[in-house]
Every structure is written in structure tokens, then in C-alpha cells.
């Protein structure tokens, strides 16, 4: 069932160190992009909650 490209248990695939550096840069860029997106989403939620609180203060719920 092994294909030719598969490694056996005792084999180690050699990886070019330059490729590792490129992968590290790609991963760092992706992490930074996700952090920016996460921070923007948190900011958006905070802004929405702030507006909800402002609207509640302007239009309080009627007494029962």
C-alpha cells in the first residue's frame, strides 16, 4: 500500500534549510494576519456593545 513517495518508519526526509526559513516567514505572516483579524473583530464587538448601551440609555425599557 506504500506509494513511492512515502517514507518508511526509519527514514528521514531531508529538508532544505532555505525552505524552512520561507515556511517560518509564511507562518509568521499568517499568524500576524489572524491576530489583526481577531483584534478587528473584538473591536467591532466592543463598538456594537457600546452603541447598544447608548441606545438603551436613550430609550430605556418601559416600566411594567
N, C-alpha and C positions, 0 to 999 in steps of 0.2 A: 504494500500500500504506500510505501515511501516514494515520493517523486524525486527526481534527480537533484532538485534544489533544496530538499530538506536536509537538515543536519542530523547526524546520529548523536546519541547521548554524549559520547566522549569527544565530539568535535567542537571547535570554537571558530566562529566566523570572525575573520579579520575585518576591522572597520578602519577606514581612512580617518586619521585624526582631524583633517580639514572638514570632513563631512560632519563629525561630531560638533565642531565649532559652529557650523552652519545650523545644525539642528538646535543647539543651545540658543543661538540668536533667535531662531524661529519660535522656540518655546517661550523665550523671554518676551518677544513681541506679542505673542498670543495672550500671555498672562497679563501684560500691560493693557491690551485691548479689553480683556474681560474685566479687569479692575476698573477701567474707565466706564464701561457699560454698567457695571454694578453700582458705581458711585452715582452715575447719572440717574439710574432707576431709583436709588434711595432718595436722591434729591427731589425727583419728581413726586415720589410718595409723600415726602415732607411738605412740599408745596401744596399738594392736593389736600392733605390733612389740615394745613394752615388755612386754606380757603374754606374748608368745611367748618372749621371752628369760627372763622369770621362770619360766615353766613348764619351759623347758629346764634352768634351773639347779636346779629342784626335782627334776625327773625326767631325769637325764642319760641319754644313749643307752647301751644295754648294750654292753660290750666284745665284740669279735668273736673 
